[in-house]
Amino acid sequence: MAASKIAITIDDKTLKQIDALVKSNYFPNRSKAIQEAIKEKLTRLEKSRLARECAKLDSAFEQSLAEEGFSMEIGEWPEY
């Protein structure tokens, strides 16, 4: 996978927390810790976008659409 080098500014408290994680071998280095944090945040944002879009759906319409085939008489259902 191709990677790009960037420069960031980070507050001292956060940097100390990252360094503690690196020192405890939770992450191999600062770069990996920050990469994982960004990846996790982007995943969360994508999931929340999906939730927002789902909230826009009309639940009554979706329910009627899901039950559309059930409105037939039981005698009209195909034999399995």
ChimeraX attribute file (.defattr): number of C-alpha atoms within 10 A of each C-alpha:
attribute: neighborCount
match mode: 1-to-1
recipient: residues
	/A:1	2
	/A:2	3
	/A:3	5
	/A:4	4
	/A:5	5
	/A:6	5
	/A:7	5
	/A:8	4
	/A:9	6
	/A:10	8
	/A:11	7
	/A:12	9
	/A:13	9
	/A:14	10
	/A:15	13
	/A:16	11
	/A:17	11
	/A:18	19
	/A:19	17
	/A:20	14
	/A:21	16
	/A:22	17
	/A:23	13
	/A:24	10
	/A:25	10
	/A:26	12
	/A:27	17
	/A:28	12
	/A:29	14
	/A:30	16
	/A:31	13
	/A:32	12
	/A:33	16
	/A:34	13
	/A:35	10
	/A:36	13
	/A:37	12
	/A:38	12
	/A:39	11
	/A:40	12
	/A:41	11
	/A:42	12
	/A:43	12
	/A:44	12
	/A:45	12
	/A:46	12
	/A:47	12
	/A:48	12
	/A:49	12
	/A:50	11
	/A:51	11
	/A:52	11
	/A:53	10
	/A:54	11
	/A:55	10
	/A:56	8
	/A:57	10
	/A:58	9
	/A:59	11
	/A:60	9
	/A:61	10
	/A:62	11
	/A:63	10
	/A:64	12
	/A:65	11
	/A:66	10
	/A:67	10
	/A:68	10
	/A:69	10
	/A:70	11
	/A:71	8
	/A:72	9
	/A:73	8
	/A:74	8
	/A:75	7
	/A:76	7
	/A:77	10
	/A:78	6
	/A:79	5
	/A:80	3
